[in-house]
Amino acid sequence: MNNMLINGIIKSFAPTIDKLVDGGKIDTFVQDLKKESAAKIRLMDDECVEIMLTTEKDGREYVSFVVMDSSLKIQRVIRQMKLGELIKMILTQAKN
C-alpha cells in the first residue's frame, strides 16, 4: 500500500480512535479482557493476568494473555490472538 492510502485510512478512523482513547473505553476494554481471562483460570495469590504484545516466528504481531507472578516472571500463556483481531474487537466494542 502506498502512504497516501494508509494515511487516508488512518484519518478515517481517527475520530473513532480519539473517542475510544479520550473516553477511557480502551482502558476499560483491556481491563475487562484481563478480568475475564483471570476468571476462567485458577490464580495463586501472587499471580495476575497481563497482556503482552509479541512478534512471533511468522513475523506477525500477537497479543498474549499471560499469568505472571509477583516477580513478573511469566508462568504460562493462557490465550493468544493476532493483534489485528484485538483491534477489531476494540473497534466493534466502540460501536456499542
Backbone as a printed PyTorch tensor [residue, N CA C, xyz], in Angstrom:
tensor([[[  0.8410,  -1.1850,   0.0000],
         [  0.0000,   0.0000,   0.0000],
         [  0.8820,   1.2430,   0.0000]],

        [[  0.3960,   2.2620,  -0.6890],
         [  1.1840,   3.4900,  -0.6630],
         [  0.8030,   4.3250,   0.5530]],

        [[  1.6520,   5.2840,   0.8620],
         [  1.4560,   6.1060,   2.0630],
         [  0.1780,   6.9230,   2.0180]],

        [[ -0.2340,   7.4050,   0.8390],
         [ -1.4530,   8.2070,   0.7480],
         [ -2.6680,   7.3870,   1.1460]],

        [[ -2.7170,   6.1460,   0.7110],
         [ -3.8310,   5.2680,   1.0500],
         [ -3.8490,   4.9680,   2.5390]],

        [[ -2.6900,   4.6590,   3.0950],
         [ -2.5940,   4.3730,   4.5340],
         [ -2.9770,   5.5980,   5.3510]],

        [[ -2.4850,   6.7640,   4.9560],
         [ -2.8310,   7.9900,   5.6690],
         [ -4.3340,   8.2560,   5.6010]],

        [[ -4.9510,   7.9850,   4.4550],
         [ -6.3970,   8.1630,   4.3140],
         [ -7.1710,   7.2400,   5.2330]],

        [[ -6.7210,   6.0000,   5.3270],
         [ -7.3770,   5.0370,   6.2200],
         [ -7.2390,   5.4850,   7.6700]],

        [[ -6.0530,   5.8990,   8.0490],
         [ -5.8170,   6.3540,   9.4260],
         [ -6.6940,   7.5590,   9.7470]],

        [[ -6.7640,   8.5230,   8.8220],
         [ -7.5840,   9.7110,   9.0530],
         [ -9.0600,   9.3570,   9.1980]],

        [[ -9.5250,   8.3540,   8.4660],
         [-10.9400,   7.9870,   8.5680],
         [-11.2670,   7.3460,   9.9160]],

        [[-10.2980,   6.6920,  10.5360],
         [-10.5220,   6.0730,  11.8440],
         [-10.1710,   6.9840,  13.0130]],

        [[ -9.5210,   8.0980,  12.7390],
         [ -9.0460,   8.9730,  13.8100],
         [-10.1500,   9.4080,  14.7750]],

        [[-11.3320,   9.8410,  14.3020],
         [-12.3700,  10.2470,  15.2700],
         [-12.8050,   9.1150,  16.1960]],

        [[-12.9180,   7.9130,  15.6570],
         [-13.3080,   6.7620,  16.4790],
         [-12.2230,   6.4500,  17.4990]],

        [[-10.9900,   6.4670,  17.0620],
         [ -9.8710,   6.1780,  17.9660],
         [ -9.7660,   7.2420,  19.0530]],

        [[ -9.9180,   8.5170,  18.6590],
         [ -9.9000,   9.5920,  19.6580],
         [-10.9760,   9.3830,  20.7110]],

        [[-12.1740,   8.9960,  20.2670],
         [-13.2880,   8.7720,  21.1920],
         [-12.9610,   7.6230,  22.1530]],

        [[-12.3620,   6.5840,  21.6390],
         [-12.0070,   5.4400,  22.4780],
         [-10.9480,   5.7940,  23.5100]],

        [[ -9.9390,   6.5250,  23.0730],
         [ -8.8350,   6.8690,  23.9660],
         [ -9.2700,   7.9000,  24.9970]],

        [[ -9.8730,   8.9780,  24.5340],
         [-10.2710,  10.0530,  25.4420],
         [-11.3260,   9.6090,  26.4390]],

        [[-12.2170,   8.7460,  26.0420],
         [-13.2840,   8.2970,  26.9270],
         [-12.8720,   7.1670,  27.8540]],

        [[-11.6500,   6.6770,  27.7110],
         [-11.1750,   5.5850,  28.5600],
         [-11.7400,   4.2200,  28.1860]],

        [[-12.4010,   4.1360,  27.0260],
         [-13.0110,   2.8640,  26.6270],
         [-11.9710,   1.7760,  26.3790]],

        [[-10.8280,   2.1560,  25.8250],
         [ -9.7950,   1.1470,  25.5570],
         [ -9.2780,   0.5870,  26.8770]],

        [[ -9.0190,   1.4680,  27.8370],
         [ -8.5390,   1.0090,  29.1460],
         [ -9.5390,   0.0470,  29.7770]],

        [[-10.7980,   0.4340,  29.7650],
         [-11.8460,  -0.4080,  30.3520],
         [-11.9550,  -1.7280,  29.6130]],

        [[-11.8860,  -1.6870,  28.2900],
         [-11.9840,  -2.9000,  27.4840],
         [-10.8500,  -3.8650,  27.8150]],

        [[ -9.6180,  -3.3400,  27.8890],
         [ -8.4560,  -4.1880,  28.1960],
         [ -8.5670,  -4.7430,  29.6180]],

        [[ -8.9660,  -3.9220,  30.5690],
         [ -9.1380,  -4.3940,  31.9460],
         [-10.1870,  -5.4930,  32.0210]],

        [[-11.2860,  -5.3270,  31.2760],
         [-12.3280,  -6.3590,  31.2510],
         [-11.8140,  -7.6620,  30.6430]],

        [[-11.0140,  -7.5630,  29.5770],
         [-10.4290,  -8.7720,  28.9750],
         [ -9.5460,  -9.5110,  29.9750]],

        [[ -8.7420,  -8.7580,  30.7200],
         [ -7.8650,  -9.3760,  31.7210],
         [ -8.6900, -10.0280,  32.8300]],

        [[ -9.7470,  -9.3670,  33.2800],
         [-10.6030,  -9.9240,  34.3260],
         [-11.2970, -11.1970,  33.8510]],

        [[-11.8160, -11.1620,  32.6140],
         [-12.4780, -12.3450,  32.0540],
         [-11.5160, -13.5160,  31.9560]],

        [[-10.3060, -13.2440,  31.5100],
         [ -9.3030, -14.3100,  31.3900],
         [ -8.9350, -14.8620,  32.7580]],

        [[ -8.7800, -13.9920,  33.7430],
         [ -8.4280, -14.4370,  35.1040],
         [ -9.5490, -15.2510,  35.7180]],

        [[-10.7960, -14.9120,  35.3940],
         [-11.9370, -15.6210,  35.9690],
         [-12.0360, -17.0550,  35.4480]],

        [[-11.4500, -17.3290,  34.3020],
         [-11.5330, -18.6610,  33.6940],
         [-10.4740, -19.6330,  34.2070]],

        [[ -9.5190, -19.1250,  34.9660],
         [ -8.4400, -19.9820,  35.4630],
         [ -8.2870, -19.8090,  36.9640]],

        [[ -7.5320, -20.6850,  37.5610],
         [ -7.2450, -20.5870,  38.9990],
         [ -5.8900, -19.9010,  39.1720]],

        [[ -5.9140, -18.7280,  39.8070],
         [ -4.6840, -17.9800,  40.0550],
         [ -4.2430, -18.1820,  41.4960]],

        [[ -2.9420, -18.1990,  41.7070],
         [ -2.3920, -18.1850,  43.0550],
         [ -2.4950, -16.7550,  43.5760]],

        [[ -2.3140, -16.5580,  44.8730],
         [ -2.4440, -15.2290,  45.4670],
         [ -1.4790, -14.2030,  44.8770]],

        [[ -0.2830, -14.6540,  44.4830],
         [  0.7160, -13.7120,  43.9720],
         [  0.7300, -13.6260,  42.4420]],

        [[ -0.2880, -14.1450,  41.7680],
         [ -0.3350, -14.1410,  40.3120],
         [ -1.3770, -13.1520,  39.7870]],

        [[ -1.1450, -12.7150,  38.5560],
         [ -2.0980, -11.8420,  37.8870],
         [ -2.0500, -12.1290,  36.3860]],

        [[ -3.0910, -11.7030,  35.6880],
         [ -3.1280, -11.8370,  34.2360],
         [ -2.6990, -10.5080,  33.6350]],

        [[ -1.7770, -10.5800,  32.6930],
         [ -1.3090,  -9.3980,  31.9810],
         [ -1.3790,  -9.6760,  30.4840]],

        [[ -1.3030,  -8.6160,  29.7180],
         [ -1.3600,  -8.7300,  28.2660],
         [ -0.0340,  -8.2530,  27.6990]],

        [[  0.5390,  -9.0670,  26.8100],
         [  1.8300,  -8.7400,  26.1970],
         [  1.6700,  -8.7020,  24.6810]],

        [[  2.4310,  -7.8580,  24.0480],
         [  2.4790,  -7.7880,  22.6030],
         [  3.8060,  -8.3890,  22.1710]],

        [[  3.7440,  -9.4000,  21.3110],
         [  4.9610, -10.0850,  20.8830],
         [  4.9760, -10.2810,  19.3690]],

        [[  6.1670, -10.3930,  18.8290],
         [  6.3360, -10.7700,  17.4330],
         [  6.7010, -12.2460,  17.4310]],

        [[  5.9270, -13.0370,  16.7230],
         [  6.1600, -14.4810,  16.6980],
         [  6.9950, -14.8790,  15.4820]],

        [[  7.2980, -16.1660,  15.3880],
         [  8.1700, -16.6800,  14.3350],
         [  7.6480, -16.3930,  12.9300]],

        [[  6.3140, -16.2570,  12.8020],
         [  5.7460, -15.9800,  11.4800],
         [  5.8720, -14.5040,  11.0880]],

        [[  6.4960, -13.6980,  11.9650],
         [  6.7090, -12.2920,  11.6730],
         [  5.5230, -11.4000,  11.9850]],

        [[  4.4490, -11.9680,  12.5080],
         [  3.2510, -11.1940,  12.8420],
         [  3.2270, -10.8400,  14.3140]],

        [[  2.4520,  -9.8070,  14.6100],
         [  2.2930,  -9.3610,  15.9950],
         [  1.1270, -10.0990,  16.6360]],

        [[  1.3310, -10.5360,  17.8700],
         [  0.2990, -11.2520,  18.6150],
         [  0.1170, -10.6130,  19.9830]],

        [[ -1.0880, -10.7230,  20.4790],
         [ -1.4020, -10.3080,  21.8340],
         [ -1.5210, -11.5920,  22.6450]],

        [[ -0.7370, -11.6980,  23.7030],
         [ -0.7530, -12.8880,  24.5470],
         [ -1.2550, -12.5200,  25.9390]],

        [[ -2.1700, -13.3080,  26.4410],
         [ -2.6470, -13.1700,  27.8070],
         [ -1.8180, -14.1370,  28.6320]],

        [[ -1.0610, -13.6070,  29.5690],
         [ -0.1320, -14.4240,  30.3410],
         [ -0.4070, -14.3050,  31.8320]],

        [[ -0.0390, -15.3520,  32.5560],
         [ -0.0850, -15.3190,  34.0160],
         [  1.3210, -15.0050,  34.4850]],

        [[  1.4290, -13.9390,  35.3000],
         [  2.7240, -13.5300,  35.8470],
         [  2.6750, -13.6460,  37.3580]],

        [[  3.8400, -13.9500,  37.9400],
         [  3.9130, -13.9720,  39.3970],
         [  4.3840, -12.6130,  39.8950]],

        [[  4.5530, -12.4730,  41.1930],
         [  4.9110, -11.1820,  41.7820],
         [  6.2890, -10.6830,  41.3560]],

        [[  7.1450, -11.5690,  40.8730],
         [  8.4580, -11.1480,  40.3810],
         [  8.4300, -10.8530,  38.8770]],

        [[  7.2210, -10.8420,  38.3110],
         [  6.9760, -10.5470,  36.9000],
         [  7.5140, -11.6130,  35.9480]],

        [[  7.6590, -12.8250,  36.4420],
         [  8.0260, -13.9470,  35.5830],
         [  6.7410, -14.5270,  34.9980]],

        [[  6.7960, -14.8430,  33.7130],
         [  5.6360, -15.4490,  33.0570],
         [  5.5380, -16.9020,  33.4930]],

        [[  4.4050, -17.2640,  34.0400],
         [  4.1800, -18.6330,  34.4850],
         [  3.5680, -19.4860,  33.3770]],

        [[  2.6590, -18.8670,  32.6000],
         [  2.0480, -19.5900,  31.4740],
         [  1.2900, -18.6140,  30.5780]],

        [[  1.1340, -19.0080,  29.3310],
         [  0.3220, -18.2650,  28.3710],
         [ -1.0530, -18.9190,  28.3790]],

        [[ -2.0900, -18.1140,  28.5740],
         [ -3.4340, -18.7000,  28.6470],
         [ -4.2740, -18.4320,  27.4060]],

        [[ -3.8390, -17.4700,  26.6020],
         [ -4.5970, -17.1510,  25.3910],
         [ -3.6970, -16.3130,  24.4940]],

        [[ -3.8550, -16.4880,  23.1810],
         [ -3.0910, -15.6960,  22.2420],
         [ -3.9600, -15.4050,  21.0280]],

        [[ -3.8630, -14.1880,  20.5200],
         [ -4.6000, -13.8230,  19.3070],
         [ -3.7670, -12.8420,  18.4970]],

        [[ -4.0810, -12.7600,  17.2130],
         [ -3.3890, -11.8000,  16.3680],
         [ -3.7710, -10.3930,  16.8190]],

        [[ -2.8280,  -9.4790,  16.7240],
         [ -3.0720,  -8.0980,  17.1210],
         [ -4.2600,  -7.5250,  16.3510]],

        [[ -4.3580,  -7.8550,  15.0860],
         [ -5.4790,  -7.3690,  14.2690],
         [ -6.8230,  -7.7970,  14.8220]],

        [[ -6.8980,  -9.0110,  15.3690],
         [ -8.1500,  -9.4960,  15.9630],
         [ -8.5280,  -8.6520,  17.1720]],

        [[ -7.5490,  -8.2980,  18.0000],
         [ -7.8240,  -7.4650,  19.1640],
         [ -8.2960,  -6.0810,  18.7270]],

        [[ -7.6540,  -5.5300,  17.7060],
         [ -8.0620,  -4.2120,  17.2070],
         [ -9.4970,  -4.2590,  16.6980]],

        [[ -9.8510,  -5.3240,  15.9700],
         [-11.2400,  -5.4820,  15.5000],
         [-12.2080,  -5.5360,  16.6780]],

        [[-11.8360,  -6.2700,  17.7240],
         [-12.6830,  -6.3600,  18.9050],
         [-12.8830,  -4.9840,  19.5320]],

        [[-11.8180,  -4.2080,  19.6270],
         [-11.9020,  -2.8660,  20.2240],
         [-12.7970,  -1.9690,  19.3860]],

        [[-12.6240,  -1.9970,  18.0670],
         [-13.4320,  -1.1390,  17.1950],
         [-14.8910,  -1.5690,  17.2080]],

        [[-15.1480,  -2.8680,  17.2890],
         [-16.5220,  -3.3530,  17.3800],
         [-17.1550,  -2.8880,  18.6730]],

        [[-16.3980,  -2.9560,  19.7520],
         [-16.8930,  -2.5080,  21.0510],
         [-17.1960,  -1.0100,  21.0300]],

        [[-16.4250,  -0.2630,  20.2510],
         [-16.6180,   1.1890,  20.1810],
         [-17.9670,   1.5450,  19.5630]],

        [[-18.4510,   0.6820,  18.6920],
         [-19.7480,   0.9420,  18.0500],
         [-20.8990,   0.7970,  19.0420]],

        [[-20.6960,   0.0340,  20.0970],
         [-21.7580,  -0.2130,  21.0710],
         [-21.8840,   0.8960,  22.0740]]])
